[in-house]
Amino acid sequence: MAPIKVTEINSEERHTMLSEFIKSVAFNRQQITKVFQKGDEVEVASQVYGFIGSYYDATILSPVGAYHYRIKYKTLLTDDESAPLEEMVSAAVIRPVPPHQDETMSENGFRLYDIVDVFANDGWWFGFISGKIGEEYYVYFPTTADNIAYPHHVLRFHQEWDNGKWKYLPKTRN
């Protein structure tokens, strides 16, 4: 994964650069570097148009062949909402659950252009901080072109599963 090179650029250029970077990560499938077992807690990246750039908590029910898993979502329900949704997914859209971040949060919280995930609509959505008004952070989502305000407690710094390790994407500081 190539790091973002930060130079003196205006906010419109930075917005465009971050948007293109996030889209390239969101549309890229995970590298298959981990074999999951029954009961493993995972996140599943959506490949559905309008949901690309979102991850959903799930549990592995069983492996299916070499490159697929049967999973049960924790927050997504069947069409009739009577039970958690179960489905078979490719190993390329599954990653472990990222480590908890309380100990990694800076005292200053999030800053403009930090790449983050937001827990909303039953999953984690990938975007970047585009502004702050009062106690709410505005997050821009390049895959949907939405810019929405959220309280800090539903945000986390975005991490990518890369070669069997968690990596934070570079923070762009002003």
Disulfide bonds with the S-S distance in Angstrom:
none
